[in-house]
Amino acid sequence: PAAELVDEALKVAKKIANFSLVATLAGKEVVNQALETTLVEGVRYERRVFHALFASEDQKEGMAAFVEKRPAVFKNR
C-alpha cells in the first residue's frame, strides 16, 4: 500500500546498508553495465566481478559468519 511505501523503503535501505560496501557497489556497477550492453556481455562482466569479489576480506568474513551462524561484521575491504 502507498501509505507504507516510505517505511518499507527505509527498511530495505537499512538492510542494504548492513551489507558489504564492496559487494553493494559491485552489484550496482554490474546492474548499470547490464543496461549498456548485450545479455551475453553483461553475464560475462557479472562473472568477472563475482570472481574478483572472492579476493575481498568481506567475502571471507561473510562466509565465516554464515558458517558460524552469526551476523557478519564487514570492514568494507
PDB file as gemmi writes it, atoms N, CA and C in Angstrom:
CRYST1    1.000    1.000    1.000  90.00  90.00  90.00 P 1                      
ATOM      1  N   PRO A   1       0.824  -1.213   0.000  1.00  0.00           N  
ATOM      2  CA  PRO A   1       0.000   0.000   0.000  1.00  0.00           C  
ATOM      3  C   PRO A   1       0.864   1.273   0.000  1.00  0.00           C  
ATOM      4  N   ALA A   2       0.389   2.286  -0.650  1.00  0.00           N  
ATOM      5  CA  ALA A   2       1.133   3.541  -0.772  1.00  0.00           C  
ATOM      6  C   ALA A   2       1.475   4.146   0.581  1.00  0.00           C  
ATOM      7  N   ALA A   3       0.618   3.977   1.558  1.00  0.00           N  
ATOM      8  CA  ALA A   3       0.851   4.550   2.886  1.00  0.00           C  
ATOM      9  C   ALA A   3       2.058   3.925   3.571  1.00  0.00           C  
ATOM     10  N   GLU A   4       2.434   2.717   3.170  1.00  0.00           N  
ATOM     11  CA  GLU A   4       3.563   2.018   3.789  1.00  0.00           C  
ATOM     12  C   GLU A   4       4.841   2.100   2.964  1.00  0.00           C  
ATOM     13  N   LEU A   5       4.785   2.793   1.844  1.00  0.00           N  
ATOM     14  CA  LEU A   5       5.909   2.815   0.917  1.00  0.00           C  
ATOM     15  C   LEU A   5       7.188   3.370   1.532  1.00  0.00           C  
ATOM     16  N   VAL A   6       7.128   4.503   2.178  1.00  0.00           N  
ATOM     17  CA  VAL A   6       8.328   5.116   2.753  1.00  0.00           C  
ATOM     18  C   VAL A   6       8.909   4.240   3.852  1.00  0.00           C  
ATOM     19  N   ASP A   7       8.057   3.717   4.716  1.00  0.00           N  
ATOM     20  CA  ASP A   7       8.549   2.853   5.796  1.00  0.00           C  
ATOM     21  C   ASP A   7       9.222   1.601   5.229  1.00  0.00           C  
ATOM     22  N   GLU A   8       8.617   1.009   4.222  1.00  0.00           N  
ATOM     23  CA  GLU A   8       9.188  -0.196   3.618  1.00  0.00           C  
ATOM     24  C   GLU A   8      10.503   0.128   2.913  1.00  0.00           C  
ATOM     25  N   ALA A   9      10.565   1.260   2.218  1.00  0.00           N  
ATOM     26  CA  ALA A   9      11.801   1.674   1.545  1.00  0.00           C  
ATOM     27  C   ALA A   9      12.921   1.898   2.552  1.00  0.00           C  
ATOM     28  N   LEU A  10      12.610   2.481   3.684  1.00  0.00           N  
ATOM     29  CA  LEU A  10      13.616   2.701   4.727  1.00  0.00           C  
ATOM     30  C   LEU A  10      14.102   1.380   5.316  1.00  0.00           C  
ATOM     31  N   LYS A  11      13.204   0.401   5.462  1.00  0.00           N  
ATOM     32  CA  LYS A  11      13.616  -0.920   5.956  1.00  0.00           C  
ATOM     33  C   LYS A  11      14.585  -1.585   4.982  1.00  0.00           C  
ATOM     34  N   VAL A  12      14.265  -1.503   3.694  1.00  0.00           N  
ATOM     35  CA  VAL A  12      15.135  -2.102   2.680  1.00  0.00           C  
ATOM     36  C   VAL A  12      16.478  -1.376   2.647  1.00  0.00           C  
ATOM     37  N   ALA A  13      16.459  -0.050   2.733  1.00  0.00           N  
ATOM     38  CA  ALA A  13      17.700   0.731   2.724  1.00  0.00           C  
ATOM     39  C   ALA A  13      18.578   0.376   3.919  1.00  0.00           C  
ATOM     40  N   LYS A  14      17.975   0.187   5.078  1.00  0.00           N  
ATOM     41  CA  LYS A  14      18.740  -0.180   6.276  1.00  0.00           C  
ATOM     42  C   LYS A  14      19.378  -1.556   6.096  1.00  0.00           C  
ATOM     43  N   LYS A  15      18.638  -2.474   5.497  1.00  0.00           N  
ATOM     44  CA  LYS A  15      19.166  -3.819   5.251  1.00  0.00           C  
ATOM     45  C   LYS A  15      20.357  -3.750   4.290  1.00  0.00           C  
ATOM     46  N   ILE A  16      20.217  -2.992   3.217  1.00  0.00           N  
ATOM     47  CA  ILE A  16      21.300  -2.848   2.241  1.00  0.00           C  
ATOM     48  C   ILE A  16      22.515  -2.185   2.878  1.00  0.00           C  
ATOM     49  N   ALA A  17      22.284  -1.213   3.752  1.00  0.00           N  
ATOM     50  CA  ALA A  17      23.392  -0.501   4.408  1.00  0.00           C  
ATOM     51  C   ALA A  17      24.224  -1.427   5.289  1.00  0.00           C  
ATOM     52  N   ASN A  18      23.656  -2.548   5.711  1.00  0.00           N  
ATOM     53  CA  ASN A  18      24.400  -3.504   6.540  1.00  0.00           C  
ATOM     54  C   ASN A  18      25.201  -4.502   5.723  1.00  0.00           C  
ATOM     55  N   PHE A  19      25.033  -4.488   4.394  1.00  0.00           N  
ATOM     56  CA  PHE A  19      25.805  -5.378   3.532  1.00  0.00           C  
ATOM     57  C   PHE A  19      27.212  -4.818   3.360  1.00  0.00           C  
ATOM     58  N   SER A  20      28.083  -5.622   2.803  1.00  0.00           N  
ATOM     59  CA  SER A  20      29.430  -5.174   2.473  1.00  0.00           C  
ATOM     60  C   SER A  20      29.357  -4.059   1.434  1.00  0.00           C  
ATOM     61  N   LEU A  21      30.011  -2.950   1.705  1.00  0.00           N  
ATOM     62  CA  LEU A  21      30.028  -1.844   0.753  1.00  0.00           C  
ATOM     63  C   LEU A  21      30.686  -2.279  -0.554  1.00  0.00           C  
ATOM     64  N   VAL A  22      31.726  -3.079  -0.461  1.00  0.00           N  
ATOM     65  CA  VAL A  22      32.433  -3.566  -1.654  1.00  0.00           C  
ATOM     66  C   VAL A  22      31.459  -4.331  -2.551  1.00  0.00           C  
ATOM     67  N   ALA A  23      30.713  -5.255  -1.978  1.00  0.00           N  
ATOM     68  CA  ALA A  23      29.782  -6.067  -2.761  1.00  0.00           C  
ATOM     69  C   ALA A  23      28.593  -5.239  -3.256  1.00  0.00           C  
ATOM     70  N   THR A  24      28.112  -4.327  -2.435  1.00  0.00           N  
ATOM     71  CA  THR A  24      26.985  -3.490  -2.835  1.00  0.00           C  
ATOM     72  C   THR A  24      27.351  -2.610  -4.022  1.00  0.00           C  
ATOM     73  N   LEU A  25      28.522  -1.978  -3.969  1.00  0.00           N  
ATOM     74  CA  LEU A  25      28.958  -1.139  -5.088  1.00  0.00           C  
ATOM     75  C   LEU A  25      29.206  -1.969  -6.341  1.00  0.00           C  
ATOM     76  N   ALA A  26      29.744  -3.162  -6.167  1.00  0.00           N  
ATOM     77  CA  ALA A  26      29.974  -4.046  -7.314  1.00  0.00           C  
ATOM     78  C   ALA A  26      28.642  -4.448  -7.935  1.00  0.00           C  
ATOM     79  N   GLY A  27      27.667  -4.760  -7.125  1.00  0.00           N  
ATOM     80  CA  GLY A  27      26.348  -5.114  -7.639  1.00  0.00           C  
ATOM     81  C   GLY A  27      25.719  -3.973  -8.410  1.00  0.00           C  
ATOM     82  N   LYS A  28      25.852  -2.773  -7.880  1.00  0.00           N  
ATOM     83  CA  LYS A  28      25.318  -1.597  -8.570  1.00  0.00           C  
ATOM     84  C   LYS A  28      26.025  -1.394  -9.907  1.00  0.00           C  
ATOM     85  N   GLU A  29      27.335  -1.561  -9.911  1.00  0.00           N  
ATOM     86  CA  GLU A  29      28.102  -1.419 -11.149  1.00  0.00           C  
ATOM     87  C   GLU A  29      27.675  -2.445 -12.191  1.00  0.00           C  
ATOM     88  N   VAL A  30      27.459  -3.679 -11.768  1.00  0.00           N  
ATOM     89  CA  VAL A  30      27.045  -4.742 -12.689  1.00  0.00           C  
ATOM     90  C   VAL A  30      25.672  -4.422 -13.294  1.00  0.00           C  
ATOM     91  N   VAL A  31      24.742  -3.960 -12.473  1.00  0.00           N  
ATOM     92  CA  VAL A  31      23.412  -3.608 -12.978  1.00  0.00           C  
ATOM     93  C   VAL A  31      23.518  -2.464 -13.983  1.00  0.00           C  
ATOM     94  N   ASN A  32      24.284  -1.445 -13.653  1.00  0.00           N  
ATOM     95  CA  ASN A  32      24.443  -0.317 -14.575  1.00  0.00           C  
ATOM     96  C   ASN A  32      25.090  -0.756 -15.884  1.00  0.00           C  
ATOM     97  N   GLN A  33      26.079  -1.607 -15.809  1.00  0.00           N  
ATOM     98  CA  GLN A  33      26.750  -2.110 -17.005  1.00  0.00           C  
ATOM     99  C   GLN A  33      25.776  -2.929 -17.856  1.00  0.00           C  
ATOM    100  N   ALA A  34      24.925  -3.701 -17.215  1.00  0.00           N  
ATOM    101  CA  ALA A  34      23.966  -4.547 -17.932  1.00  0.00           C  
ATOM    102  C   ALA A  34      23.010  -3.718 -18.784  1.00  0.00           C  
ATOM    103  N   LEU A  35      22.745  -2.504 -18.355  1.00  0.00           N  
ATOM    104  CA  LEU A  35      21.840  -1.636 -19.112  1.00  0.00           C  
ATOM    105  C   LEU A  35      22.483  -1.112 -20.396  1.00  0.00           C  
ATOM    106  N   GLU A  36      23.795  -1.224 -20.499  1.00  0.00           N  
ATOM    107  CA  GLU A  36      24.514  -0.636 -21.626  1.00  0.00           C  
ATOM    108  C   GLU A  36      25.145  -1.677 -22.545  1.00  0.00           C  
ATOM    109  N   THR A  37      24.803  -2.942 -22.381  1.00  0.00           N  
ATOM    110  CA  THR A  37      25.461  -3.973 -23.165  1.00  0.00           C  
ATOM    111  C   THR A  37      24.482  -5.105 -23.486  1.00  0.00           C  
ATOM    112  N   THR A  38      24.955  -6.093 -24.201  1.00  0.00           N  
ATOM    113  CA  THR A  38      24.127  -7.251 -24.511  1.00  0.00           C  
ATOM    114  C   THR A  38      24.039  -8.175 -23.300  1.00  0.00           C  
ATOM    115  N   LEU A  39      23.109  -9.096 -23.352  1.00  0.00           N  
ATOM    116  CA  LEU A  39      22.951 -10.052 -22.255  1.00  0.00           C  
ATOM    117  C   LEU A  39      24.213 -10.887 -22.079  1.00  0.00           C  
ATOM    118  N   VAL A  40      24.775 -11.367 -23.174  1.00  0.00           N  
ATOM    119  CA  VAL A  40      25.975 -12.213 -23.101  1.00  0.00           C  
ATOM    120  C   VAL A  40      27.134 -11.438 -22.484  1.00  0.00           C  
ATOM    121  N   GLU A  41      27.366 -10.225 -22.933  1.00  0.00           N  
ATOM    122  CA  GLU A  41      28.452  -9.417 -22.378  1.00  0.00           C  
ATOM    123  C   GLU A  41      28.175  -9.055 -20.919  1.00  0.00           C  
ATOM    124  N   GLY A  42      26.928  -8.784 -20.581  1.00  0.00           N  
ATOM    125  CA  GLY A  42      26.572  -8.461 -19.202  1.00  0.00           C  
ATOM    126  C   GLY A  42      26.839  -9.625 -18.261  1.00  0.00           C  
ATOM    127  N   VAL A  43      26.513 -10.829 -18.700  1.00  0.00           N  
ATOM    128  CA  VAL A  43      26.753 -12.013 -17.869  1.00  0.00           C  
ATOM    129  C   VAL A  43      28.249 -12.248 -17.711  1.00  0.00           C  
ATOM    130  N   ARG A  44      29.008 -12.049 -18.778  1.00  0.00           N  
ATOM    131  CA  ARG A  44      30.471 -12.193 -18.680  1.00  0.00           C  
ATOM    132  C   ARG A  44      31.045 -11.193 -17.681  1.00  0.00           C  
ATOM    133  N   TYR A  45      30.574  -9.955 -17.752  1.00  0.00           N  
ATOM    134  CA  TYR A  45      31.063  -8.921 -16.844  1.00  0.00           C  
ATOM    135  C   TYR A  45      30.684  -9.268 -15.404  1.00  0.00           C  
ATOM    136  N   GLU A  46      29.444  -9.705 -15.208  1.00  0.00           N  
ATOM    137  CA  GLU A  46      28.995 -10.086 -13.866  1.00  0.00           C  
ATOM    138  C   GLU A  46      29.861 -11.214 -13.309  1.00  0.00           C  
ATOM    139  N   ARG A  47      30.186 -12.181 -14.138  1.00  0.00           N  
ATOM    140  CA  ARG A  47      31.015 -13.307 -13.692  1.00  0.00           C  
ATOM    141  C   ARG A  47      32.399 -12.821 -13.265  1.00  0.00           C  
ATOM    142  N   ARG A  48      33.009 -11.902 -14.040  1.00  0.00           N  
ATOM    143  CA  ARG A  48      34.342 -11.390 -13.680  1.00  0.00           C  
ATOM    144  C   ARG A  48      34.297 -10.641 -12.351  1.00  0.00           C  
ATOM    145  N   VAL A  49      33.278  -9.825 -12.168  1.00  0.00           N  
ATOM    146  CA  VAL A  49      33.150  -9.066 -10.918  1.00  0.00           C  
ATOM    147  C   VAL A  49      32.910 -10.024  -9.748  1.00  0.00           C  
ATOM    148  N   PHE A  50      32.056 -11.008  -9.943  1.00  0.00           N  
ATOM    149  CA  PHE A  50      31.774 -12.002  -8.906  1.00  0.00           C  
ATOM    150  C   PHE A  50      33.054 -12.706  -8.473  1.00  0.00           C  
ATOM    151  N   HIS A  51      33.851 -13.144  -9.433  1.00  0.00           N  
ATOM    152  CA  HIS A  51      35.109 -13.819  -9.099  1.00  0.00           C  
ATOM    153  C   HIS A  51      36.070 -12.873  -8.385  1.00  0.00           C  
ATOM    154  N   ALA A  52      36.118 -11.634  -8.810  1.00  0.00           N  
ATOM    155  CA  ALA A  52      37.007 -10.660  -8.167  1.00  0.00           C  
ATOM    156  C   ALA A  52      36.616 -10.422  -6.711  1.00  0.00           C  
ATOM    157  N   LEU A  53      35.334 -10.482  -6.405  1.00  0.00           N  
ATOM    158  CA  LEU A  53      34.888 -10.261  -5.025  1.00  0.00           C  
ATOM    159  C   LEU A  53      35.400 -11.332  -4.069  1.00  0.00           C  
ATOM    160  N   PHE A  54      35.757 -12.492  -4.588  1.00  0.00           N  
ATOM    161  CA  PHE A  54      36.269 -13.553  -3.723  1.00  0.00           C  
ATOM    162  C   PHE A  54      37.637 -13.202  -3.145  1.00  0.00           C  
ATOM    163  N   ALA A  55      38.288 -12.178  -3.668  1.00  0.00           N  
ATOM    164  CA  ALA A  55      39.572 -11.743  -3.122  1.00  0.00           C  
ATOM    165  C   ALA A  55      39.393 -10.741  -1.983  1.00  0.00           C  
ATOM    166  N   SER A  56      38.154 -10.353  -1.697  1.00  0.00           N  
ATOM    167  CA  SER A  56      37.930  -9.328  -0.674  1.00  0.00           C  
ATOM    168  C   SER A  56      37.886  -9.929   0.729  1.00  0.00           C  
ATOM    169  N   GLU A  57      38.281  -9.121   1.691  1.00  0.00           N  
ATOM    170  CA  GLU A  57      38.186  -9.531   3.098  1.00  0.00           C  
ATOM    171  C   GLU A  57      36.726  -9.745   3.492  1.00  0.00           C  
ATOM    172  N   ASP A  58      35.851  -8.908   2.944  1.00  0.00           N  
ATOM    173  CA  ASP A  58      34.436  -9.023   3.285  1.00  0.00           C  
ATOM    174  C   ASP A  58      33.844 -10.355   2.848  1.00  0.00           C  
ATOM    175  N   GLN A  59      34.318 -10.901   1.741  1.00  0.00           N  
ATOM    176  CA  GLN A  59      33.824 -12.208   1.303  1.00  0.00           C  
ATOM    177  C   GLN A  59      34.181 -13.261   2.335  1.00  0.00           C  
ATOM    178  N   LYS A  60      35.405 -13.223   2.796  1.00  0.00           N  
ATOM    179  CA  LYS A  60      35.847 -14.200   3.792  1.00  0.00           C  
ATOM    180  C   LYS A  60      35.055 -14.051   5.094  1.00  0.00           C  
ATOM    181  N   GLU A  61      34.819 -12.816   5.504  1.00  0.00           N  
ATOM    182  CA  GLU A  61      34.035 -12.561   6.716  1.00  0.00           C  
ATOM    183  C   GLU A  61      32.598 -13.032   6.531  1.00  0.00           C  
ATOM    184  N   GLY A  62      32.023 -12.760   5.372  1.00  0.00           N  
ATOM    185  CA  GLY A  62      30.652 -13.177   5.109  1.00  0.00           C  
ATOM    186  C   GLY A  62      30.493 -14.686   5.157  1.00  0.00           C  
ATOM    187  N   MET A  63      31.427 -15.402   4.549  1.00  0.00           N  
ATOM    188  CA  MET A  63      31.364 -16.861   4.556  1.00  0.00           C  
ATOM    189  C   MET A  63      31.576 -17.413   5.961  1.00  0.00           C  
ATOM    190  N   ALA A  64      32.527 -16.840   6.696  1.00  0.00           N  
ATOM    191  CA  ALA A  64      32.787 -17.294   8.065  1.00  0.00           C  
ATOM    192  C   ALA A  64      31.562 -17.049   8.944  1.00  0.00           C  
ATOM    193  N   ALA A  65      30.953 -15.883   8.799  1.00  0.00           N  
ATOM    194  CA  ALA A  65      29.775 -15.558   9.599  1.00  0.00           C  
ATOM    195  C   ALA A  65      28.629 -16.512   9.273  1.00  0.00           C  
ATOM    196  N   PHE A  66      28.474 -16.842   8.002  1.00  0.00           N  
ATOM    197  CA  PHE A  66      27.421 -17.780   7.609  1.00  0.00           C  
ATOM    198  C   PHE A  66      27.644 -19.148   8.247  1.00  0.00           C  
ATOM    199  N   VAL A  67      28.862 -19.645   8.153  1.00  0.00           N  
ATOM    200  CA  VAL A  67      29.182 -20.971   8.709  1.00  0.00           C  
ATOM    201  C   VAL A  67      29.007 -20.981  10.225  1.00  0.00           C  
ATOM    202  N   GLU A  68      29.410 -19.879  10.859  1.00  0.00           N  
ATOM    203  CA  GLU A  68      29.323 -19.785  12.317  1.00  0.00           C  
ATOM    204  C   GLU A  68      27.944 -19.322  12.798  1.00  0.00           C  
ATOM    205  N   LYS A  69      27.027 -19.087  11.863  1.00  0.00           N  
ATOM    206  CA  LYS A  69      25.655 -18.665  12.173  1.00  0.00           C  
ATOM    207  C   LYS A  69      25.619 -17.412  13.051  1.00  0.00           C  
ATOM    208  N   ARG A  70      26.360 -16.405  12.589  1.00  0.00           N  
ATOM    209  CA  ARG A  70      26.395 -15.130  13.311  1.00  0.00           C  
ATOM    210  C   ARG A  70      26.310 -13.997  12.300  1.00  0.00           C  
ATOM    211  N   PRO A  71      25.976 -12.801  12.749  1.00  0.00           N  
ATOM    212  CA  PRO A  71      25.953 -11.663  11.830  1.00  0.00           C  
ATOM    213  C   PRO A  71      27.373 -11.325  11.363  1.00  0.00           C  
ATOM    214  N   ALA A  72      27.499 -10.976  10.119  1.00  0.00           N  
ATOM    215  CA  ALA A  72      28.803 -10.587   9.579  1.00  0.00           C  
ATOM    216  C   ALA A  72      29.150  -9.171  10.032  1.00  0.00           C  
ATOM    217  N   VAL A  73      30.443  -8.952  10.256  1.00  0.00           N  
ATOM    218  CA  VAL A  73      30.961  -7.620  10.583  1.00  0.00           C  
ATOM    219  C   VAL A  73      31.893  -7.238   9.446  1.00  0.00           C  
ATOM    220  N   PHE A  74      31.372  -6.488   8.499  1.00  0.00           N  
ATOM    221  CA  PHE A  74      32.148  -6.148   7.311  1.00  0.00           C  
ATOM    222  C   PHE A  74      33.070  -4.961   7.573  1.00  0.00           C  
ATOM    223  N   LYS A  75      34.254  -4.994   6.959  1.00  0.00           N  
ATOM    224  CA  LYS A  75      35.232  -3.909   7.080  1.00  0.00           C  
ATOM    225  C   LYS A  75      35.326  -3.105   5.790  1.00  0.00           C  
ATOM    226  N   ASN A  76      34.486  -3.469   4.818  1.00  0.00           N  
ATOM    227  CA  ASN A  76      34.448  -2.777   3.526  1.00  0.00           C  
ATOM    228  C   ASN A  76      35.799  -2.823   2.815  1.00  0.00           C  
ATOM    229  N   ARG A  77      36.434  -3.999   2.906  1.00  0.00           N  
ATOM    230  CA  ARG A  77      37.691  -4.243   2.217  1.00  0.00           C  
ATOM    231  C   ARG A  77      37.609  -5.569   1.502  1.00  0.00           C  
TER     232      ARG A  77                                                      
END                                                                             
